[in-house]
Amino acid sequence: MSHVRQRADSAGLPCEDVSALKDESVLRVTLPASGGEPRDIIVNDNLAGVYLSADFEYWTFIGDHFGVDNAKQAETELVLSPVTIRDLRRLIRLAGVEQRAGSRIKLDFTQTMSIDFKSRPGSTVQVRIGSPSFALQAAGIRTNGRYASSPSLFISGLSSRLRRRERLLEAVQQVADAVLFELWVVHGIAVDLAPFPRYATLTAMADETKALPMVPGLKYSAEAMSLFRYAQSSEKLPLLRFLAFYQVVEYFFPAYAERDTLRRLRQIVIDPTFNADRDSDVARLSQAIRNKMHLTERDQLKSTIRHCVNDGDLKDFIEADPERVAFVSNRKNGLKSVKALALKDAGSPLGDQVAERIYDIRCRIVHAKDGGGPAQAALLLPFSAEARSLGHDIDIVRFIAQKVLISSATQTSWEP
């Protein structure tokens, strides 16, 4: 472990003792990242040799991808995530391993397997797909061997100009995008870049109970429930998941917009001063109807949330998770072009603030435009760091979708 500390110190890397496990020394070493925040690796006695042999002090993490660049070897490694088992089998076959019918199927991309891409004339870039390095696997938190059988994409030969830390992420991303696209077009193999694994903390739900479930007494809209289940099944697709929960709420827009219009019309006609023979009074009725016809989608979202979600319940839900509060109320480090929530701003209803935030995110997902300018700056791309940070906002829009479903349900005894 002393050698790890010495090499970290000589490279100018922050290194500190973080704990002791069974008298075992444990170090946290902070490494730089291209296009992202510095990342920590945890080193104990068992891993010291692995990191030393991998020249960890020359590492630069690549954005939010599960990958590092080794400046000493001038090579970047990115862990891949095949979309299906079939895609993994096709990669193994492309590596030259034939699997005969009736034999045990191989689902591990082992150390002996390699796909060496043919060099292109006039280019120094080299690409291969091989087994992930032990050091990179140690740098991530693997849950149930999530990446144990996944291969890695290795990229080398980039020019020194492209290998500068401020340009490395963009250069590597462009090469990787082209490689993965042509793997699909030419070979029919769908593969993604794996995101850097996160620590997962399991906490009991606040309302967790061991009581047996009860037969439901509410009947829900079949169409809206279909959208809700679709959103629940899209865990690995954050943009799709967000939009599907939004669609649950959107499904009820007409109903709650109609309620607002009827309430306004009723207020007008029951007023003792209302006179049906007076043109100005009839014009007020006409204006109320026209306003309903010209309600914006943003206004309809606000109206639906006002009808179905109590501000106190919404505030309690958001504040139940300190990390959620920090993210949605942060004006600098949250999502771009999306308003932060002012949880203590009594002058602005929380439901309206949340509606604005949800609608802004929805627009950033569905209004993707090319051509630069402000619209380009507001894009929310599927595999971006922002998309991977949508979890808290997905939780909020799901909470609202649940409340809208419940508010719009009808009581039933399930009798014909």
N, C-alpha and C positions, 0 to 999 in steps of 0.2 A: 504493500500500500504506500510505503514511503516513496517508491519510484513513481507512482501515479501522481502523488503530491508534487514531487520535484519537477516532473515534466509539465504539470499544469502550471506551476509557478513560473517556470522558464518561458512558457508560452504566454504568460500574462493572463491566465484564465482564473476567474474566481473559484476558490476551492475551500470547502469548509466541512468540518465534522457535523453530521446531522443527528446521529444516534448511535447507540451501541446495541447490537443484537447478539445475545449470548457471548458477550466479551469479544464480539467481532467488530472491527473498525469499519465505519461506513462514512463515505465521503460523497458530498454533492459537488459536482463540477459543472459550472455554467459555460455553455458553448454558444458561439454566435450563430445567427441564422440569416440567410439571404431572404429578404422580403417578409420578415416576421420577427417576433420577439425571441430573444435568446432562450435556449432550452437547457434544462438540467439533465444530467445523467447521474444515476446513483451507482456508486462503485463500492463493492465490498471485497473481501479477500478472495472470494471465488471468482469474481469478475476482473480482478486487477490484471491478470495475465492476458485476458481476452482484449481488453482495451489497449494495453501496452503494445500488443502485437498488431493492433489495427491503427496505430499512430493517431489516437483520438485527439491529440492536441492540434492536429491539422484539419479537424472536421469543421464543416459549416452545415448546419441543418438547412433543408430546402423548404422554405415557407411552412405551410401546414401539412406538407406531405410526409409520409413515413419514409424519409430518405436523407442521406447526408452526402456532402461532397468532401473528398479527401484531397486536399491541396498537394500533399506530397506525391500521391499517385496520379494526380490530375484526372480523377475519375469520380463520377457521381453514381450513387446507387439509390434506386427508388423501388420500394416494395410494391408489387403488383397485387391486384385483387381480381381474379377471374370472376366474371359475372355469374357463371353457372359451373357445375361440375363438368358438364360437357365441354366448356371452354378450357378448363384445366386439362382435361384428357387430350384435347386437340393440341394444346401447347406441349404436352409430354410427347405426343406423336411427332410434332414438328421438331422436337429435340432428338428424334431418331429412335424412339422407343416404341416398338410395335406391341400392341396388346391383342392377343389372339382371343377369339370367341371361346368362352368357357373357362378362361383363366381368371385368376384373381385380378380385379381391376386395380391398377396403381393410381393413387391419388396424391402422391408426394412428389414434388419436383426436387429430386435428390442432388447431392453434390456431383454425381457423375453426369448429370444432364446439362446440356448447354445448347443454346440456339445462337450461333454466330452469324450476324447479318453480313451479307456481301458488301464490300466497300464500294463506294460510288466514285468514279473517276473525277478528279478535281476537288475532292472533299477529304479533309483529314479526320472527320468525325467517325468514330467507331461505336457500334452498338451490339450488345449481346444480351441475352436473357439467361440467367443462371440461378443457382440456389442462393438464397439470401445469406449474407455474412453473419456469423455468430455475434459479432460485435453490434451490428445494427439491430438484430433481434433482441439483444440484451438492453439496448437503449429504449425500446418500447415496452409498454405494458401489455403483454399478450393475454387476452382473456380466453380461456379454454382452448388454447392453441390456435387462435383465430388465423394467424399468418404462418402457422407451422408448415403447411404444405404449399404456400404461395411462393412463386419465384420472384426474382428481382430483375429490374431493368438497369443495365450498366451502360453509362454514356461516357466516352472519353474522346480526346482529340479536339476539344473546343479551343479556340484561340485564347491567348492570354487576355485579350481585351474583353471577350465574353465571359471569362472566368473571374472577372472582378466581382467582389461580393455584391455590389449594387446592381449588377447585370446578370448575375448567375441564375437567379430564379427564372427570369424571363427566357433566357437562352435554353435552359434545361426544359422548361415547360413547352417551348415550341418544338423541340426535338421529340419530346415524349408524346405530345399531341399527334404529331405526324406519324410516329411509330405505331401508336395504338389505333389510329384511324385506318392506316393501311393494313394492319393486322386483320382488321374486320373486313375491309373491302376485298383484299386479296385472298385471305385464308378463312374468313368467316369466324374469327375468334374475337369475342368481346371481352375486353380487359379494362379495368380502371386503375388509377393510381391510388394506393391505399392511403387514407388519412393517418396522421400520427396518432397512435393509440392514447387515449386519455385514462387517467385514474377514474374509476367508477366507485362512488360511495353509495352503498345501499342503506337507505334510511327508511324507517317505518313510516307509513302514512299516518297523518294526524288523526284520521278517523278510522284507523285500522281496528277491526273487531273480529272476534271469533264467532259471533252470532251467525246462525245459518241464514242464507239468503231467503228473501220472502218472494212469493209469487207477485209479479208486478201488478199494480193497479192502474197503470197508465198505458194508453195506446198511442204510439208515435207515428208520425208520417213515414210511410214506407219509402218514399223517394228520398227524404232527408236522411233517414237511417242508412240507406244504401250509400249515400255520400259520406256519412260519418264512418261507416265500416271501411270504406275505401281509404279514407284518411288514416285510420288506425293501422291499416296494412301497409302503409307507405313509409315505414320507419326510416329506411335508408335513403329516401328521396325527400329532403327537407322542403324544397320549393313546392313539389307536388303535394306534400302533406299539408303545408300551410294553405295552399289554394283550395284543397278539398274541404278543410274545416271552414274556410271562408265561404265556400259554396253552400255549406249547410246553413249558415246564417243568411246568405243571399237568397236562398230558396224562400224565406219567409218575408222578404222585403215587401212584396205587394200587399200582404195581409196587414202589416203594421203601418204601412203608408196609408192604406185605406182607413184604418182605425183613426189615425190622426186627422184625416180629412173629414170623416164623419163626426168626430168630436168637435172640430172647428165649425162645421155646418150646424151642428146641434146648438152650439153656443150662440150662433147668430140668430137662429130662428126662435129660440126660447126667450131671447131678450125681449122684455115687455115693450121696448121702444121700436122693435122691428115692425116695419109696415110693408107688406107685400105689394102695395100699390105705389110705393116710393121707389123710383128708379135707382137712387143711390144705395138703398138697402139691398135691392136685387143684384146690383153690381157687386156688392160685397160677397154675396153668395157665388156669383160667377167667378170672382177673383180667387176665392178659396178653392174652387174646382180646378181652375187653371194652374194654381200653385201646385196642386197635387200632380197634375200632368207633367210639370216641369221639375219635379224633384230630382236632384242629382243622386248618383249612386252613393256618394259620400253622405248626403243627407239621409238617405234611406237606411244606411248602416247605423248612423247615430240614432235614428228613430227606433230601430229594432232593438238596439242595446238599451235604450232608455226604458222601453216597455218590459224587457225581459231580465235585465241584470241590475241588481241593487249595487249602488256605488260602494257601500260598506262591505258587501261580500266580495266585490272585485278587489278592493284595497286589501282585505284580509288575505285573499289568495295570492296576490303579488308579493305581499310582505312576508308570506310564509317561508320564502326562500331568500336569504340575504344576497346570494349571488344574482338572483333574478332582479332584485331591487337595484343592485349596483349596475347591472347591465342596462336595464330599460330606462334608468334615470340619468345615465351618463351621456352628456352632450358631446363629448369628445371621442370616446373610444367605443361607442356603440355602432349602430348601422348608419351609413352615410345617407343623407337626404331623408332621414326619418326623424320625426320629432321625439325628443326625450320626454318621459312622463314626469310631471311635477306632482308627486304624491301628496304634498302638503299644501297645494295651491287650492284653497277653498273657493276662489273666484272662478274656477273652471272645473265643471263636473268631470270626475275621473272617467266616467263612461264616454264622454265626448272626446277626451284626450286619447283614450285607448282606440276609439273609432278612427281618429285621425292617423294614429300610428299604424293600425292594421291596414287602412286604405293606402297609405303611403307605401307600405311594404308590398301590398298587392300590385300597385302600379309599377313598382320597380321590377316585379317578376314578369308581368304580362306585357309591359310596354318596352320590350328590348328593341333598341334601334341602333343601327350602325351609322357612322358618319361624323362622329366627334361632337364637341359642344356639350352643353349641360346634360342632354339626354344620355350621352355616352358615359358621363361621370356617374350617372345614377343606375347603371345596369347592375342587376343582382344575378350573377352567373351561377349555374348549378354547382360547379366544383370549386367555388371560391371560398376563401376563409370566412367571408360574411355569411354565405349559405350554411356553412358548418356551425356558425354561431347563432342560427335562428331558433335554437331549442327553446329559449325562454319565451320568445314571441309565439312559437307554436303552442306552448303550454297555455298561453293567455287566450289565443283564438280558439283553442279546443275547449277551454273553460267556458268561454262565451257561447260556443256552439252547443255545449251541454245545456246551459241555462236556457237558450232559445228553444231547444228541443223539448225541454221539460215544460216551459211556459206555453208551448204550442200543443202539448199533448192533451188528450181527452181521457177522462176517467172511464174505467170499464170494469165489468165483472167477468168478462170473457164469455158471457152467456149469449146465445144466438138471438 
